[in-house]
Amino acid sequence: MTTMRFGNGHVVAGGDIWPGATITLAGGRIGHIAAHDGAGDVDLDGGWLMPGFIDTQVNGGGGVLFNNDIGVDAIAAIARAHAAYGTTALLPTLISETPDRIDAALTATDAAIAAGVPGVVGVHIEGPFLNVARKGIHDPERFRRLDAETVALLTRPHRGRVMLTIAPELTDPATIATLVAAGVIVSAGHSEASYDEAKAAFDAGLSGITHLFNAMPPMLQREPGLVGAALDDARPWCGLIVDRVHVAPSVLRVAMRARPHDRMMLVTDAMSSVGAAEKDFVLQGRRIRVADGICSFADGTLAGSDLDMAQAVANAVADLNVPVATVAAMAATNPATFLGLQGERGTLARGLRADWVQLDARFRPVATWIGGRPVA
């Protein structure tokens, strides 16, 4: 067993913030954790120790885009790039593709998990079952209806979590219920769903909102739509891109006041530019320019983000008017629960995986541990 003492800073454990902590490691898990005052073996220097971040929407990183390179080595490179920013668990995300490439993404993720690639806990299939009116950067030529063959593909046994983003108005509640019963985590996004269509999807088991506010109509006084349903209903988990580009901070603050905080999650929607020297990239034949932290196509359409989770946390602390412990939960505890992994990770507690991130006083990443091992 190994014992580590962190001192002279802030340790987020559950909803509490301690000045320091003693953590005993056993088999990659936390055997014991307790608060303490004063110095430690690891001087936090006024900084933070938080549970490792969990990101449910990662299109790429380290110069690798999942759509462009569907394989175990590519997934490992993406996970390694994001570990440098405190992400200890993620879902590589495939942007609207053909059924054969969806199959390849599912197979590659299973293989990555079997190979023990650190930080990979499943896959996010974002589309192509989306509404062309809210396509964003997705290629509408790839859009299709969710059919029985694809449902069978998604619901076959998998090693990790499978998350699926759909436009719920383009399928029926029975199909959503079938997916959910088989363990697929269904989320709404790139959608024109009405309030009633969204509520019917929630009733059928749809449990997520993919990047709330983005790629969906704004809430209007007589047409609340998907945004209104998400803010009015306490059931779905809502992903928020807190990069000061996708959503105005004032709108995010309104959302935080409207919803239970334990159902709000930080996501990056990160592209290959995160952790890469060469920022620009190509997505499905389109050149995407990255400038001033913004990924965009020539016509101005946003194409994911250049955001990492440490920066998302720093932005959320500065912009959302909520306690740091709440932000830490949005980055770790809440997505763990959304994925059904709360018994494995998402907080610093006895028996859970020893996944954590050390940040400095300005929330910049210093070091990351996955399974009790330093990885970045």
Secondary structure, 3 states (H helix, E strand, C coil): CEEEEEECCEEEECCEEECCEEEEEECCEEEEEEECCCCCCEECCCCEEEECEEEEEECEECCEEHHHCCCHHHHHHHHHHHHCCCEEEEEEEEECCCHHHHHHHHHHHHHHHHCCCCCECEEEEECCCCCHHHCCCCCHHHCCCCCHHHHHHHHCCCCCEEEEEECHHHCCHHHHHHHHHCCCEEEECCCCCCHHHHHHHHHHCCCEECCCCCCCCCCCCCCCHHHHHHHHCCCCEEEECCCCCCCCHHHHHHHHHHCCHHHEEECCCECCCCCCCCCCEEECCEEEEEECCEEECCCCCECCECCCHHHHHHHHHHHCCCCHHHHHHHHHHHHHHHCCCCCCCCCCCCCCECCEEEECCCCCEEEEEECCEECC
